Amino acid sequence: MNASAGQRARPSVLLFDFGGTLDADGIPWKERFSRLWREEVGEVAPEVFDRAFYDADDALVGALPAETELGETVRRVARGLAEKLLPKGDAGAAGRIATRFLSDATAHLSASAALLKRLAGRYRLGIVSNFYGNLAQVCRDAALAPHLSVAIDSARIGFRKPDARIFEAALEELATPPAQALFVGDSLPRDMAGAREIGMPHVWLSAGEGRACCAADPVIRRLSELEEILA
């Protein structure tokens, strides 16, 4: 962990990324699906897998009904991968991958819900996510919603991180200037760069090595370490 939150003004608002942050400790969906694919199906060239994942992911943006829950979202991504990477698709492989992905995500979301419950007494909380249009339902299913003041879904507002407008949409709803908020996310190019662009302090949740985008940025390896940063 580097830098001290004590050097910053204490925030009144905490904003979080969803995928890779609240449902995993700094590992994005693509990397998690890639690992599960290797374990359940076998090796595939990274550039081939990446293209298949982005195609499966893009196909769902704005196409899912608002009431779609997380399980069906993950299953749709897994089926999309199978359709792209296997000649005849493989419902069995897609199902196994989705089940394992969901088991891990559910455990992390349960811990995140408990964390948000503790933080909600001191801060207003929100989520800003590049998602599919069903973020609100996913937050309800994961028991995150009772602790949130705002949940911004890119597919609903038409802007994706790192576009400043998606962050500004959350801050406008909360009537909070960027300097009084703190963003927590796992992506340097989307979360950290986007928050930096509007002057919002940020904490990088990183599962591996690497340098934060700003010298004074706190870096945490697990979301549970956030409470120490805020103490």
C-alpha positions as CSV (number, residue, x, y, z in Angstrom):
1,M,0.0,0.0,0.0
2,N,1.4,3.4,-0.8
3,A,0.5,7.0,0.2
4,S,-1.7,8.0,3.0
5,A,-5.3,9.1,2.8
6,G,-4.5,11.5,5.6
7,Q,-2.9,13.8,3.1
8,R,-6.2,14.3,1.4
9,A,-9.4,16.0,2.6
10,R,-11.8,13.5,4.1
11,P,-14.4,12.6,1.5
12,S,-18.2,12.7,2.1
13,V,-18.9,10.4,-0.9
14,L,-17.4,7.1,-1.9
15,L,-18.0,5.9,-5.5
16,F,-17.1,2.4,-6.6
17,D,-16.7,0.5,-9.8
18,F,-18.7,-2.7,-9.9
19,G,-17.0,-5.5,-12.0
20,G,-13.5,-6.3,-10.7
21,T,-14.0,-4.1,-7.7
22,L,-17.1,-5.1,-5.7
23,D,-17.3,-8.6,-7.2
24,A,-13.6,-9.4,-7.1
25,D,-10.4,-8.0,-5.6
26,G,-9.0,-6.2,-8.6
27,I,-9.5,-8.8,-11.3
28,P,-11.7,-7.7,-14.3
29,W,-14.2,-9.9,-15.9
30,K,-12.1,-10.7,-19.0
31,E,-9.2,-12.0,-16.9
32,R,-11.5,-14.1,-14.8
33,F,-13.3,-15.6,-17.8
34,S,-9.9,-16.2,-19.4
35,R,-8.6,-18.2,-16.5
36,L,-11.8,-20.3,-16.2
37,W,-11.7,-20.9,-20.0
38,R,-8.2,-22.3,-19.8
39,E,-9.1,-24.5,-16.8
40,E,-12.4,-25.8,-18.3
41,V,-11.7,-25.9,-22.0
42,G,-8.0,-25.3,-22.7
43,E,-5.5,-22.7,-23.9
44,V,-6.4,-20.2,-26.6
45,A,-4.3,-17.5,-28.0
46,P,-4.8,-14.3,-25.9
47,E,-5.7,-12.1,-28.9
48,V,-8.3,-14.7,-30.0
49,F,-9.8,-14.9,-26.5
50,D,-9.8,-11.1,-26.1
51,R,-11.7,-10.6,-29.4
52,A,-14.3,-13.3,-28.4
53,F,-14.8,-11.8,-25.0
54,Y,-15.2,-8.2,-26.3
55,D,-17.7,-9.5,-28.9
56,A,-19.7,-11.4,-26.3
57,D,-19.6,-8.4,-23.9
58,D,-20.5,-5.8,-26.5
59,A,-23.5,-7.9,-27.7
60,L,-25.1,-7.5,-24.3
61,V,-24.7,-3.7,-23.8
62,G,-28.1,-2.2,-23.9
63,A,-29.6,-5.5,-25.0
64,L,-30.5,-6.9,-21.6
65,P,-33.8,-6.2,-20.0
66,A,-33.4,-4.0,-16.9
67,E,-34.6,-6.9,-14.6
68,T,-31.9,-9.3,-15.8
69,E,-30.1,-10.7,-12.7
70,L,-26.4,-11.3,-12.4
71,G,-26.6,-15.0,-13.0
72,E,-28.2,-14.7,-16.4
73,T,-25.8,-11.9,-17.3
74,V,-22.8,-14.1,-16.6
75,R,-24.4,-17.1,-18.4
76,R,-25.0,-14.9,-21.5
77,V,-21.4,-13.9,-21.5
78,A,-20.2,-17.5,-21.2
79,R,-22.5,-18.7,-23.9
80,G,-21.3,-15.9,-26.2
81,L,-17.7,-17.0,-25.6
82,A,-18.6,-20.6,-26.4
83,E,-20.3,-19.5,-29.6
84,K,-17.2,-17.6,-30.7
85,L,-14.5,-20.1,-29.6
86,L,-16.0,-23.5,-30.1
87,P,-17.2,-24.8,-33.5
88,K,-20.5,-26.0,-32.2
89,G,-20.6,-24.1,-29.0
90,D,-20.5,-26.0,-25.8
91,A,-23.3,-25.5,-23.4
92,G,-21.6,-27.7,-20.8
93,A,-18.4,-25.7,-20.8
94,A,-20.3,-22.4,-20.8
95,G,-22.4,-23.6,-17.9
96,R,-19.4,-24.8,-15.8
97,I,-17.6,-21.5,-16.4
98,A,-20.6,-19.4,-15.5
99,T,-21.2,-21.5,-12.3
100,R,-17.7,-21.0,-11.1
101,F,-17.6,-17.4,-12.0
102,L,-20.8,-16.8,-10.1
103,S,-19.7,-18.7,-7.1
104,D,-16.6,-16.5,-6.7
105,A,-18.5,-13.3,-7.5
106,T,-21.3,-14.0,-5.1
107,A,-18.8,-14.5,-2.2
108,H,-17.1,-11.2,-3.0
109,L,-20.4,-9.4,-3.3
110,S,-21.5,-10.7,0.1
111,A,-18.3,-9.3,1.7
112,S,-18.8,-6.0,-0.3
113,A,-22.4,-5.7,0.9
114,A,-21.1,-6.0,4.5
115,L,-18.4,-3.4,3.8
116,L,-20.9,-0.9,2.3
117,K,-23.2,-1.4,5.3
118,R,-20.4,-0.4,7.6
119,L,-19.4,2.6,5.4
120,A,-22.9,3.8,4.9
121,G,-23.1,5.3,8.4
122,R,-20.2,7.7,7.5
123,Y,-20.4,8.3,3.8
124,R,-22.9,8.5,0.9
125,L,-22.1,5.6,-1.4
126,G,-22.5,5.0,-5.1
127,I,-21.5,2.9,-8.1
128,V,-20.3,4.1,-11.5
129,S,-20.0,1.2,-13.8
130,N,-19.6,0.3,-17.5
131,F,-22.5,-2.2,-17.5
132,Y,-25.2,-3.6,-19.6
133,G,-28.4,-1.7,-18.5
134,N,-29.3,-4.0,-15.6
135,L,-27.0,-2.6,-12.9
136,A,-29.8,-1.6,-10.6
137,Q,-31.2,-5.1,-10.6
138,V,-27.8,-6.7,-10.0
139,C,-27.3,-4.3,-7.0
140,R,-30.7,-5.3,-5.6
141,D,-29.9,-9.0,-5.9
142,A,-26.5,-8.6,-4.3
143,A,-28.0,-6.6,-1.3
144,L,-25.9,-3.6,-2.3
145,A,-28.8,-1.4,-3.2
146,P,-30.0,-0.4,0.4
147,H,-26.6,1.2,1.0
148,L,-26.4,3.2,-2.2
149,S,-27.4,6.8,-3.0
150,V,-26.7,6.4,-6.7
151,A,-25.9,3.7,-9.2
152,I,-24.9,4.9,-12.7
153,D,-25.0,2.3,-15.5
154,S,-23.2,3.3,-18.7
155,A,-25.8,1.6,-20.9
156,R,-28.5,3.7,-19.3
157,I,-26.9,7.1,-19.7
158,G,-24.9,6.6,-22.9
159,F,-21.4,7.4,-21.5
160,R,-18.7,4.9,-20.6
161,K,-15.7,5.3,-18.3
162,P,-13.3,7.0,-18.7
163,D,-15.6,9.7,-20.1
164,A,-15.9,12.4,-17.5
165,R,-19.6,12.7,-18.0
166,I,-20.4,9.3,-16.4
167,F,-18.5,10.4,-13.2
168,E,-20.1,13.8,-13.3
169,A,-23.6,12.2,-13.6
170,A,-23.1,10.5,-10.2
171,L,-21.7,13.6,-8.5
172,E,-24.5,15.8,-9.9
173,E,-27.1,13.4,-8.4
174,L,-25.3,13.7,-5.1
175,A,-24.7,17.5,-5.4
176,T,-21.0,16.8,-4.5
177,P,-17.9,18.4,-6.1
178,P,-15.2,16.0,-7.3
179,A,-12.8,17.0,-4.5
180,Q,-15.2,15.8,-1.8
181,A,-15.6,12.4,-3.3
182,L,-13.3,9.3,-3.6
183,F,-13.4,6.8,-6.4
184,V,-12.4,3.1,-5.9
185,G,-11.8,1.0,-8.9
186,D,-9.5,-1.7,-10.5
187,S,-8.9,-0.2,-13.9
188,L,-6.1,2.3,-14.5
189,P,-7.3,3.5,-18.0
190,R,-11.0,3.6,-17.1
191,D,-11.4,4.2,-13.3
192,M,-8.3,6.0,-12.3
193,A,-7.8,8.0,-15.5
194,G,-11.4,9.0,-15.5
195,A,-11.5,10.1,-11.9
196,R,-8.2,12.0,-12.3
197,E,-9.6,13.8,-15.4
198,I,-12.3,15.5,-13.2
199,G,-10.1,16.1,-10.2
200,M,-11.6,13.3,-8.0
201,P,-9.3,11.5,-5.6
202,H,-9.0,7.8,-6.3
203,V,-7.9,4.5,-4.8
204,W,-6.6,1.8,-7.1
205,L,-7.6,-1.8,-6.2
206,S,-4.9,-3.8,-7.9
207,A,-4.4,-7.6,-7.8
208,G,-1.0,-7.4,-9.3
209,E,2.1,-5.3,-9.7
210,G,2.1,-1.9,-11.4
211,R,2.3,1.8,-10.8
212,A,-0.6,4.0,-9.9
213,C,-1.5,6.8,-12.3
214,C,-0.7,9.5,-9.7
215,A,2.2,9.4,-7.2
216,A,0.1,10.1,-4.2
217,D,-2.6,7.5,-5.0
218,P,-3.3,4.9,-2.4
219,V,-3.1,1.3,-3.7
220,I,-4.9,-1.6,-2.1
221,R,-4.8,-5.3,-2.9
222,R,-8.1,-6.2,-1.3
223,L,-11.3,-4.1,-1.1
224,S,-11.4,-4.9,2.7
225,E,-8.2,-2.7,3.0
226,L,-10.3,0.4,2.1
227,E,-11.4,0.9,5.7
228,E,-7.7,1.2,6.7
229,I,-7.2,3.9,4.0
230,L,-10.2,5.8,5.3
231,A,-9.4,5.6,9.0
